Structure formats: structure tokens, C-alpha cells
């Protein structure tokens, strides 16, 4: 019983110190996105934009929830039976973030799970769909004064399902990519945010 009381007292005394180091952040993102492999030569580098909320109960470890949107032009391809269009994705995700060197300038890595909605490119034979996503990457963040943050982030989005990239009389063809990563996309963004301690 004595050990239990000592453990409870230690947790109660440590909680205020942990909360003193905790941080809540709001970040806006803007930058570029690009598709890999089967869509890399058939699509242009496009826009990436988003926002995320972060909660770091300790200076090293935290969680983030966010939104990432992209728009990429799909080029016409006669051989693939593909017309030009604009491919749009909307992704909601959550991740675990690990700060490598907490402080005024902080490099970090992250990884998590998301859902990505693909739409707007039916003319290119890419039907509207949704897929599970594995977002992961790295970034840096610098404090500007006590409240504001400026940073950069690279996020790779592994898509678990196929995205078709051609059509045959309006029906998706086998010019798609198989499950296993051939239709992934990445984003590089400049981040501006505020933190509250």
C-alpha cells in the first residue's frame, strides 16, 4: 500500500512539470505536391495546402491531426486513352511526432494514418474514390518569439489502393497501378503557425 501511495504522489508531483512543458500548436501549410511512378510523367507538380493541430504533452513526443489538399494537372496521353484534367486530393490524417532536438530550432519526424479522397479527374479515367493512406516524413521548425513558428515539412503519402490512370470508353482500364505504392504522392510545404503553452 505504501508503494502505491508513493507512486501516486510521484505522478501527482510530476504532472505539473509535464504540463508546464506541454504545447498546443496551430499550423497553416502551403507548397508543392507531385505524384510518383505511374503518374510521375503524366502529371505536373501542383499545389499543396493544409492545416494541422498539434499537441505535445512533452517536448519530445506528441500527436498531430491535419488536413492536406493537393491539385495536380494530368496531361493528355493518346496511348493511354487519357484526357487532360485536374486531379484533386483531400486527406485527413493523424500522426505521432517525435522531436529529435527540442528547442528553438527543432528537427522532427512523424508517421501515422489517413484517409485520402481522390476526385476531379474523371476525364483522365481516374474515378472518384477514397483510400487509406500512410503519411510519414520529416520537418524542421523554428520559434519566432514566444508564440509564432516558421518551418518546412516533407510528407510522403503511401496510398494503399490503386488509382486508375486511363480510360476505355469511360471505363477504367488496367493502365492503373497495383496496390503497393505506385500511385503515391509527396508534398513539400512552408509552415507558419502559433503555439500556446
C-alpha positions in Angstrom: 0.0 0.0 0.0 2.9 2.3 0.8 4.4 1.8 -2.6 1.1 2.6 -4.3 0.8 5.9 -2.3 4.4 6.8 -3.2 3.7 6.1 -6.9 0.5 8.2 -6.9 2.3 11.0 -5.1 5.2 10.9 -7.6 2.7 11.1 -10.6 0.9 14.0 -8.9 4.1 15.9 -8.4 5.4 15.2 -11.9 2.1 16.2 -13.7 2.5 20.0 -13.2 6.1 19.8 -14.5 5.0 17.8 -17.5 2.1 20.2 -18.2 4.5 23.2 -18.0 6.4 21.8 -20.9 3.3 20.9 -22.9 2.4 22.7 -26.1 -0.6 23.2 -28.4 0.0 24.4 -31.9 -2.0 25.5 -35.0 -0.1 25.5 -38.3 -1.0 26.5 -41.8 0.8 24.9 -44.8 1.4 25.8 -48.4 3.7 24.4 -51.0 4.0 21.8 -53.8 2.9 18.2 -54.5 3.8 15.6 -57.0 2.8 12.1 -57.9 5.3 9.2 -58.2 5.8 6.3 -60.5 2.9 5.7 -62.9 1.7 9.3 -62.6 5.1 11.0 -62.3 5.4 11.6 -66.1 1.7 12.0 -66.7 1.1 14.8 -64.1 2.6 18.2 -63.3 3.9 19.3 -60.0 0.9 21.0 -58.3 -0.2 22.9 -55.2 -0.3 21.5 -51.7 -2.1 23.3 -48.9 -3.4 22.4 -45.5 -3.6 22.9 -41.7 -2.8 20.9 -38.7 -3.2 20.9 -34.9 -0.5 19.6 -32.7 -0.5 18.6 -29.0 2.9 17.9 -27.5 2.5 16.8 -23.8 6.3 16.5 -23.6 9.0 18.4 -25.5 9.9 15.2 -27.4 6.7 13.4 -28.3 3.2 14.5 -29.5 0.3 13.9 -31.8 -0.9 15.9 -34.8 -4.2 15.9 -36.7 -4.4 17.6 -40.0 -5.8 18.2 -43.5 -3.7 18.2 -46.7 -5.2 19.1 -50.0 -3.5 18.9 -53.4 -4.2 19.9 -57.0 -2.2 18.4 -59.9 -2.8 18.7 -63.7 -3.0 15.4 -65.5 -1.6 15.5 -69.0 -3.3 14.1 -72.1 -2.0 10.8 -73.3 -3.3 9.3 -76.6 -1.5 5.9 -76.0 -3.2 5.6 -72.5 -6.5 6.9 -73.7 -6.2 9.7 -71.1 -7.6 13.2 -71.5 -6.3 16.3 -69.6 -7.8 17.1 -66.2 -7.0 18.3 -62.7 -6.6 15.7 -60.0 -7.6 16.8 -56.6 -7.0 15.0 -53.3 -8.3 15.8 -49.8 -6.6 14.0 -47.0 -7.4 13.9 -43.3 -4.7 12.3 -41.1 -3.4 11.8 -37.6 0.2 11.1 -36.8 2.7 10.7 -34.0 5.5 13.3 -34.0 9.0 12.8 -32.5 11.1 15.9 -31.9 14.7 15.0 -32.4 16.3 18.0 -30.8 13.6 20.0 -28.9 14.4 23.7 -28.5 14.3 27.0 -30.5 15.2 25.1 -33.7 13.6 21.6 -33.8 14.0 18.9 -36.5 11.4 16.2 -36.2 10.0 13.0 -37.8 6.4 11.8 -38.0 4.2 8.9 -39.2 0.6 8.0 -38.9 -2.6 7.0 -40.8 -5.0 8.9 -43.0 -7.9 8.8 -45.5 -7.4 10.4 -48.9 -10.3 11.3 -51.2 -9.4 11.5 -55.0 -11.7 13.4 -57.3 -11.9 15.8 -60.3 -10.1 13.7 -62.9 -12.8 11.6 -64.4 -11.9 13.0 -67.9 -8.5 11.3 -67.4 -10.1 8.0 -66.4 -9.4 8.5 -62.7 -12.7 7.8 -60.9 -13.6 9.5 -57.7 -12.5 7.2 -54.8 -11.1 7.1 -51.3 -8.2 5.1 -50.0 -6.3 4.5 -46.8 -3.1 6.4 -46.6 0.2 6.1 -44.7 1.6 9.6 -44.3 5.2 9.9 -43.0 8.1 12.3 -43.3 10.2 14.9 -41.6 10.4 18.6 -41.0 12.1 21.5 -39.2 10.5 24.2 -37.0 11.9 27.4 -35.6 10.4 29.6 -32.9 9.9 33.3 -33.8 9.5 35.0 -30.4 7.3 33.2 -27.8 4.3 32.4 -29.9 5.0 32.0 -33.6 6.7 29.2 -35.6 8.2 29.0 -39.0 9.1 25.7 -40.6 9.3 23.4 -43.5 7.9 19.8 -44.0 8.3 16.9 -46.4 5.3 14.5 -46.3 5.2 11.3 -48.3 1.7 9.7 -48.7 1.7 6.0 -49.4 -1.7 5.1 -50.9 -3.0 1.5 -50.2 -5.4 1.2 -53.2 -4.9 1.6 -56.9 -5.5 4.8 -58.8 -6.5 4.2 -62.4 -4.7 6.4 -65.0 -6.5 5.6 -68.2 -9.9 5.0 -69.7 -11.5 2.8 -72.3 -14.9 4.2 -73.4 -15.4 5.7 -69.9 -14.4 2.6 -68.1 -11.1 2.5 -66.1 -8.6 0.2 -67.7 -5.7 -1.8 -66.5 -3.4 1.2 -67.0 -3.8 1.6 -63.3 -1.3 0.9 -60.7 -1.5 -2.1 -58.4 -1.8 -1.9 -54.6 1.7 -1.4 -53.3 2.6 2.2 -53.7 2.9 3.0 -57.4 0.4 5.9 -57.1 1.8 7.7 -54.1 2.3 11.4 -53.8 4.5 13.7 -51.8 4.3 17.3 -50.6 6.8 19.9 -49.6 5.4 22.8 -47.6 6.3 26.0 -45.9 4.6 26.1 -42.5 3.5 29.1 -40.4 1.9 28.6 -37.1 1.4 29.7 -33.5 1.9 27.7 -30.3 0.3 28.0 -26.9 2.0 26.8 -23.7 
